[in-house]
């Protein structure tokens, strides 16, 4: 599939090559980085963009008129005494340095840097970075008649539009991941509707609640969430019970606009009502969280779970001294809807 898409882009680039003013220039792309994945990514991506732009790529610098240099280095802070240290985690962690060198006299025509953290975010920027650096290549016009400057500008705008359209098509075909689901931290807020079932008397109880949590995605396929819960015991006196929960999630990311996170969970709630000796107590279970993209940093999600209470509910019988309490076996089916916002992009 990837080869087919690359071939399609190649054909489109060839079809529009006549619109370029620098198509006679032969370009060699050199990509250097400590991380091999970085070097391969930028080499492949800029090669594809150059083909779409109508440039003639060579496999050897000896056959090229210009060398496009791509170098990835860590983003650091340099102090007056010459020492350096990495930038804070919330800033861009890498710099992509682009340079254009003329092979005839080895003169560097232009060089500039662009900061980034995750490779995925560069899909949008790479076409414009290539355009900004290639515009410095001298025009290669046939002699003796030169194209009028006005036509040159029009042709350049047409070429940029073609590159932009191909980029949009390629993003749809390749189904590139988005940054919203690749963050180190997520702040989770949700409204919940747990439905408790008492097995002993087949009674259902529905009491609303809310959850506030902090999720850490330490692996691309695993994350952990610590949350704080509030559940109403009754809505007449507005009595609620606080609790804490822990979820171990396994995010699945099959497509760019949604993700599915099955998880296992445990919770502990504190009894605050004198009527109950032990409610709701300790519970274990699991569930699914279905999320859809909600901006570049977060997601809207729907949550459904099943939790079984390990301790029985002891409810005091205030009307009979001979039967001081009743025990109830119970489990809860939870339904929730909420939003989580992410902080600090993950690299992969």
Secondary structure, DSSP 8 states (H G I E B T S, - for coil): -HHHHHHHHHHHHHHTGGG-SSTT-EEEEEEEESSHHHHHHHHHHHHHHHHHTT-EE-SSGGG-SEEEEEEEEE-EEE-TTS-EEE--TTS--EEEEEEEEETTTTEEEEEEEEEESSGGGHHHHHHHHHHHHHTTS-----SS----HHHHHHHHHHHHHHHHHHHHHHHHHHT---GGG-EEEEEEEEEEEEEEEETTTTEEEEEEEEEEEEEEEEETTEEEEEEEEEEEEETTTTEEEEEEEEEEEEEEEEETTEEEEEEEEEEEE----TTBSS-S-EEEEEEEEEEEE-SSSEEEEEEEEEEEESS-EEEE-TT-SSS-EEEE-EEEEEEEEEEEEEEEE---
